[in-house]
Structures are given as structure tokens and as C-alpha cells.
Amino acid sequence: MSWMGEKIYGLLGRRLKHSWSVPIHQALGCEDYRLIELERSELGDFLRRADIGGLNVTIPYKRDVMAFCDVIDQAAQAIGSVNTLVRREGKLYGYNTDIDGFIYMLSRAGVALAGKKVVILGSGGASLTAQAAAKERGAREVVVVSRSGPDNYENLDRHGDAQVLINTTPVGMWPNLEGRPVDLALFSKVSAVADIIYNPGRTNLLLQAESWNREDPGWQEDLRHGLPQEEARRRICWTGGLSMLVAQAKRAEELFFGRDIPDSETEKITARLWQDRTNIVLVGMPGCGKTTVGQEVAALSGKPFVDLDGEIVRRAGKSIPDMFQNEGEGTFRELERQVLAEVCAAGGKVIATGGGAVLREENRTAMRRTGRVYFLGRALDRLPREGRPLSQKGNLTEMYRERLPLYQAAMDVPVQNDAAAEESAAEIWRDFCEHSGD
């Protein structure tokens, strides 16, 4: 039995298989933390138990549990949502630590709300937290968008002047990764986007925000020349919800056990989770060494290795040249898309893709949502052609010219692989570790 004794600690919700809370709380010292899935009709009997030590509460019960609290913290009462329960001397106390995590996430990413027009997507418990935080941080105007409210997804053009956009809906969350709650093109003044979703690390909404920065890096020059950020060319600051998840858990642990935990623990756990759950994806021309380097990276990282072409061959029961010859490139590309989406969604792997995996935009999106992508470069005269249908068929120089913009669109970091595979792998692993938690 751990030092928590016989008391119950855990996450209370309805469907929790996607949750990362157990490893976070165990890392914070709560070894007996567990997932507790209940139907709404079971809440009352469970919450009356005398052996409850501390609970976190998630969708859909953040408001339901308030009826069972003997004491509700003033901040949680004002927000109208409870995500942390602690039993002390027979009484059940309700708190909201989501707001602590939310503010930590914004501060960490450099997202300021003071004097800004803030649009919040969603009207549930998480939205209440975001609304409270926006008001606390001095937002000039707060607009809540819901499916059926006065401000809804059909009249978003009324708020095209929003400066900060916050998503509190589950749109784009694992396992339904393809969604995006809104098109950022509707918001011509937006300078910051926050998405409380933590899985995947980069939702489609965040990928769109990031893409604008990648397409127009000119804002960096503007800032270097002293132009205030508000007047610089369009640059969007963005953040996902992983640091919020960890920070709210850290605050909950402080309430559970009456002890202070330094913010450095939040950063350490955030980095560890990101590193464990994020894919390392290798893209590049056929024959550039993705498989060899990927195997070396897998050995360094301890992550399982997936050779995408090998997985496609295994599932199809035939070689890639046979697929090209008998069924055509289109059939191969569709199977490649399906396998890549599945492998990437699982997370925590080293993935060596085929040379043409970047040809489809949906593939590039799948790689970037859950991974850090490395573009392996190699001199064209060193690329082998044997067993590679398109390399044999076409001009490698022309192929490279056509694909280079796509490799660049997919990548986070370029790595030249003209030396030993071990050196390239070490460079990739070093970069990956340095950016853990970004």
C-alpha cells in the first residue's frame, strides 16, 4: 500500500480511455491514482463515500458534482464549474484548478489577453473556465460561440476582428483527428490561438495557425526592426493544451495533500509526456536513408520503429513494385494514406515514410499533428534506384525539384544525411529532446 493509505484518488468521468491523467499524477507522487468511469446515476452514491481522498473531474460531470459538495471554493463558484474534489474531515470540498492550468498555458506561450477581444469556441465547463480567465486577465471583450446561442458558427463573421481565439470544444481531439472547429481565415486580426486539446499535440486548428507563420516569416523582420507586434505582419502565437493539463494536475495535487509543488515539476512532466507520446517522423527522397537512420533513432529513443513501406507490403501481401505494376500508383497511395494515418495517430513511434508520402496534403497533416518531422537530405547521385518504381522510371533531379516544396511543407527540421547514419540519428534525437514540451 502506498503512502496515500486506503483513500481513493483518481479521475472521475464517463469515458476515460483517452486520458493521460494517471501517468501525470503518478509522476507527481500519487501512486494510487486511477481512472473512475461512472454513469450520471452512479455519481451520488460514489461521492458520498467516506474514503474519497481527492478526485479530478472531467467531461461531462464538472457541473453535476457541484450538487454533492459541502463547500465550493469561491473561484469555482464564480466559474460555475468544479474539476477537483477533496474530502477533509467528512466534508467534500470543490475547487477549479482548470483555471490555474489555463492561465499557466497562456503565460507559458506568451499569449496576453489584456485589452484584447477574445472569442471562445464552446459553452461547456471548459468554456466557463476560459471565460473566467479572460475576464481575470483583463480581456476587453469576451464572446462565447456555441452551436445554438446568439453567437454561433453561422454568424462568426460578426467577430472577424477577434484578436485571440480559444477552442474549448472537443473538435479535432483523438480519436476524431480530422475536424477543425473554425477556419482561421475568418479572423483577420487574430494574433493568438489556444486549443485546450492535448491529444493530438497539434490539432488541425493549430496547424493552420502555425502554417501562417511558416508561410510569412516576415513578421520576424518587422519585430527585429522595432515594429510592435500588433503592427507587424501577421504572426500567430499558438499553444495546445498539454501544459494546461499538467499544470491543473499539479495544483490539484497541492490541494489533495496540502503541499507546494514547484512549477519546474510541471515543465519536467510536460516535456516527458511530449517526448513519450510524440512521433519522430522521417521524410525524404527514396533511398535517402530513412529506414537506416530511423532504426538508429529508435535504438536511441527506445521508441518502436515503423517502416511505413514495410507495413504497407505486410498488409497488401505483395511488394510495392507489384502494386505499382498490377494495380497502379493510385491504389498504392490510398493504402499508404490509410496506414500512415493509423500509425501516426497511435503516437510514440519512430516512423520512416516512403519517399512519396508527402505528395498528399492529408499525409503531411497526419505527420505533423502527432509528430516532429525531419527531412533527410542526401546528394542525388548517392540515391539508389533498384526496387524503387518511380526512381527507375523518372528523372531524379526533376522528381526532387517537384517534391522539395512538399518536404519543406511537411518538415520541422532538415537533417543532411551524407555522413554516417549514427550521426544523423544523434542529431535528430538531440533536437527532439531539446524541443520536448514545445
C-alpha positions, 0 to 999 in steps of 0.5 A: 500500500502506498503512502496515500493509505486506503483513500481513493484518488483518481479521475472521475468521468464517463469515458476515460480511455483517452486520458493521460491523467494517471501517468501525470499524477503518478509522476507527481507522487500519487501512486494510487491514482486511477481512472473512475468511469461512472454513469450520471446515476452512479455519481451520488452514491460514489461521492458520498463515500467516506474514503474519497481522498481527492478526485479530478473531474472531467467531461461531462460531470464538472457541473453535476458534482457541484450538487454533492459538495459541502463547500465550493471554493469561491473561484469555482463558484464564480466559474460555475464549474468544479474539476477537483474534489477533496474530502477533509474531515467528512466534508467534500470540498470543490475547487477549479484548478482548470483555471490555474492550468489555463492561465499557466498555458497562456503565460507559458506561450506568451499569449496576453489577453489584456485589452484584447477581444477574445472569442471562445469556441464552446459553452461547456465547463471548459468554456466557463473556465476560459471565460473566467480567465479572460475576464481575470486577465483583463480581456476587453471583450469576451464572446462565447460561440456555441452551436445554438446561442446568439453567437454561433458558427453561422454568424462568426463573421460578426467577430472577424476582428477577434484578436485571440481565439480559444477552442474549448470544444472537443473538435479535432481531439483523438480519436476524431483527428480530422475536424477543425472547429473554425477556419482561421481565415475568418479572423483577420486580426487574430494574433493568438490561438489556444486549443485546450486539446492535448491529444493530438499535440497539434490539432488541425486548428493549430496547424493552420495557425502555425502554417501562417507563420511558416508561410510569412516569416516576415513578421520576424523582420518587422519585430527585429526592426522595432515594429510592435507586434500588433503592427507587424505582419501577421504572426500567430502565437499558438499553444495546445493544451498539454501544459494546461493539463499538467499544470491543473494536475499539479495544483490539484495535487497541492490541494489533495495533500496540502503541499507546494509543488514547484512549477519546474515539476510541471515543465519536467512532466510536460516535456516527458509526456511530449517526448513519450507520446510524440512521433519522430517522423522521417521524410525524404527522397527514396533511398535517402536513408530513412529506414537506416537512420530511423532504426538508429533513432529508435535504438536511441529513443527506445521508441518502436520503429515503423517502416511505413513501406514495410507495413504497407507490403505486410498488409497488401501481401505483395511488394510495392513494385507489384502494386505499382505494376498490377494495380497502379500508383493510385491504389498504392497511395490510398493504402499508404494514406490509410496506414500512415494515418493509423500509425501516426495517430497511435503516437510514440513511434519512430516512423520512416515514410516512403519517399512519396508520402508527402505528395498528399496534403492529408499525409503531411497533416497526419505527420505533423499533428502527432509528430516532429518531422525531419527531412533527410537530405542526401546528394542525388547521385548517392540515391539508389534506384533498384526496387524503387518504381518511380526512381527507375522510371523518372528523372531524379533531379526533376522528381526532387525539384517537384517534391522539395516544396512538399518536404519543406511543407511537411518538415520541422527540421532538415537533417543532411544525411551524407555522413554516417547514419549514427550521426544523423540519428544523434542529431535528430534525437538531440533536437527532439529532446531539446524541443520536448514540451514545445 
